[in-house]
């Protein structure tokens, strides 16, 4: 059993993570960041939940770059092959559920 106070979680580096669970190869991790990530495509599907803060999620749809503003409680689902990058506005805490070892 674990109880995690997400608003208290920080890291010494951007995108530092706390591993919460690995269920049959699907990982759940809590990330803290104040810096953008990098453009990437996951090996599988990804669920990206903003727990605290605001994140601008950039993604490509049929090769066209778009973005959406994600606020606390918002969820971004990246299907297989979705190229995307997250840009936080200040600090953000994000729950990510994805295949183990995914980018």
C-alpha positions as CSV (number, residue, x, y, z in Angstrom):
1,X,0.0,0.0,0.0
2,X,1.1,3.5,-0.8
3,X,-0.2,7.0,-0.1
4,X,1.3,9.7,-2.2
5,X,0.8,13.4,-1.6
6,X,1.3,14.6,-5.2
7,X,1.4,18.3,-4.4
8,X,4.4,17.6,-2.1
9,X,6.4,15.7,-4.8
10,X,9.4,17.4,-6.4
11,X,12.6,16.3,-8.1
12,X,16.1,17.6,-8.4
13,X,15.7,17.6,-12.2
14,X,13.0,18.2,-14.7
15,X,10.9,15.1,-15.5
16,X,12.2,13.4,-12.4
17,X,9.8,10.5,-11.5
18,X,8.5,8.5,-8.7
19,X,7.6,4.9,-9.7
20,X,4.2,4.1,-8.3
21,X,3.3,0.8,-9.9
22,X,4.2,-1.7,-12.6
23,X,1.2,-3.9,-13.4
24,X,2.1,-6.6,-16.0
25,X,4.4,-4.3,-17.9
26,X,2.3,-1.1,-17.6
27,X,3.9,1.5,-15.5
28,X,2.4,4.4,-13.5
29,X,4.8,7.2,-12.7
30,X,4.4,10.6,-11.0
31,X,6.6,13.2,-12.8
32,X,7.6,16.7,-11.6
33,X,8.8,19.2,-14.1
34,X,9.3,22.9,-14.8
35,X,10.9,22.4,-18.3
36,X,9.6,21.0,-21.6
37,X,10.2,17.4,-22.5
38,X,11.3,16.4,-26.1
39,X,9.3,15.5,-29.2
40,X,8.7,11.7,-29.1
41,X,6.6,8.8,-30.1
42,X,5.9,6.2,-27.4
43,X,6.3,2.5,-28.0
44,X,2.6,2.0,-27.1
45,X,-0.3,4.1,-25.8
46,X,0.1,6.7,-23.1
47,X,-2.2,8.3,-20.6
48,X,-1.0,11.7,-19.4
49,X,-2.9,13.3,-16.5
50,X,-2.1,16.8,-15.2
51,X,-2.4,16.6,-11.4
52,X,-1.1,20.1,-10.6
53,X,-0.2,23.0,-12.9
54,X,-0.8,23.8,-16.5
55,X,0.8,22.0,-19.5
56,X,0.7,23.0,-23.2
57,X,0.7,19.7,-25.1
58,X,1.9,19.9,-28.6
59,X,1.1,17.0,-31.0
60,X,1.1,16.2,-34.6
61,X,-2.1,15.1,-36.3
62,X,-1.6,13.9,-39.9
63,X,1.7,15.8,-39.9
64,X,0.2,19.1,-38.8
65,X,1.4,20.5,-35.5
66,X,-1.3,21.4,-33.0
67,X,-1.5,22.2,-29.3
68,X,-4.0,22.1,-26.5
69,X,-3.8,23.6,-23.0
70,X,-4.1,21.0,-20.2
71,X,-5.1,22.2,-16.8
72,X,-5.3,20.3,-13.4
73,X,-7.5,17.3,-13.9
74,X,-7.2,17.2,-17.7
75,X,-6.1,14.0,-19.5
76,X,-4.2,13.6,-22.8
77,X,-4.4,10.2,-24.4
78,X,-1.6,9.5,-27.0
79,X,-2.5,6.6,-29.2
80,X,0.2,4.5,-30.9
81,X,2.2,6.7,-33.3
82,X,1.1,10.1,-31.8
83,X,4.2,12.4,-31.9
84,X,3.9,14.8,-28.9
85,X,5.8,17.0,-26.5
86,X,4.7,18.6,-23.2
87,X,5.6,22.2,-22.2
88,X,4.7,23.1,-18.6
89,X,3.8,26.6,-17.7
90,X,5.8,26.8,-14.4
91,X,5.8,23.7,-12.2
92,X,3.6,20.8,-13.0
93,X,3.0,17.3,-11.6
94,X,1.9,14.7,-14.1
95,X,0.8,11.1,-13.8
96,X,1.9,9.0,-16.7
97,X,0.6,5.5,-17.5
98,X,2.4,3.7,-20.3
99,X,4.2,0.5,-21.3
100,X,7.3,-0.2,-19.3
101,X,10.5,1.2,-20.9
102,X,8.6,3.6,-23.2
103,X,10.3,6.9,-24.0
